[in-house]
Amino acid sequence: MDHIVTVQDAVTAFADWIEPTDAELTAIEGELPVILADVDLLDAHIVTLDRTPTEVDERRIRRARRRALAARVALLNAPAGASLPGGAA
């Protein structure tokens, strides 16, 4: 039995061109407060998945939602050059 094999390398995930550029890493670093606030909000929701939320849970979710919104507003209100350096989107 003949096997059909592709000519392409078996592992392409480690190619140099797949790595993020410095501009993209800087953009991610600028968005890090938003990412962390979203993680906190998800954590607050995950805690209540298998039970009815208590008053403390509801307060935690509200606080996390406000922090996530404030982080987004701060990112949007940042100077244009500071939020996306190098033109990275």
C-alpha positions in Angstrom: 0.0 0.0 0.0 1.4 3.4 -1.0 0.9 6.3 1.4 0.3 9.8 0.2 2.7 12.2 2.0 2.7 16.0 1.7 5.9 17.8 0.7 5.3 20.5 3.4 7.2 20.3 6.7 5.3 18.3 9.3 5.6 21.1 11.9 5.1 24.6 10.8 4.0 26.0 14.2 7.5 27.0 15.1 8.2 29.1 12.0 9.8 32.5 12.6 7.1 34.4 10.8 4.4 33.2 13.2 5.9 35.0 16.2 4.2 38.3 17.1 6.1 41.5 16.2 7.3 44.0 18.8 4.5 46.3 17.9 1.9 43.6 18.4 3.4 42.7 21.8 3.4 46.3 22.8 -0.3 46.6 21.8 -1.1 43.5 23.9 0.7 45.0 26.8 -1.4 48.1 26.5 -4.5 46.1 26.5 -3.4 44.0 29.5 -5.6 45.8 32.1 -8.7 45.1 30.0 -7.7 41.5 29.6 -7.1 41.1 33.4 -10.4 42.8 34.2 -12.3 40.5 31.8 -10.6 37.5 33.5 -11.8 38.7 36.9 -15.4 39.1 35.5 -15.3 35.6 34.1 -14.0 34.3 37.4 -16.9 36.0 39.2 -19.4 34.4 36.8 -17.8 31.0 36.9 -18.2 30.9 40.7 -22.0 31.1 40.3 -22.4 28.5 37.5 -23.4 25.6 39.7 -25.4 27.5 42.4 -27.7 30.4 42.9 -25.7 33.6 43.3 -25.7 35.1 46.8 -25.7 38.8 47.5 -21.9 38.7 47.9 -21.6 37.0 44.5 -23.8 39.6 42.9 -21.7 42.4 44.4 -18.5 40.7 43.2 -20.0 40.4 39.6 -21.1 44.1 39.7 -17.6 45.3 40.9 -15.9 43.1 38.2 -18.2 44.4 35.5 -17.5 48.0 36.6 -13.7 47.4 36.6 -13.9 45.8 33.1 -15.9 48.8 31.8 -13.5 51.3 33.4 -10.5 49.5 31.9 -12.1 49.7 28.5 -12.9 53.4 28.9 -9.3 54.0 30.0 -8.0 52.2 27.0 -10.2 54.1 24.6 -9.4 57.5 26.2 -5.6 56.8 26.1 -3.7 58.9 23.5 -3.8 57.3 20.0 0.0 56.8 20.0 0.0 55.1 23.3 -2.8 52.6 22.6 -1.6 51.2 19.3 2.1 51.9 18.7 3.5 50.9 15.3 0.0 50.7 13.7 -0.7 47.3 15.2 -4.4 46.5 15.4 
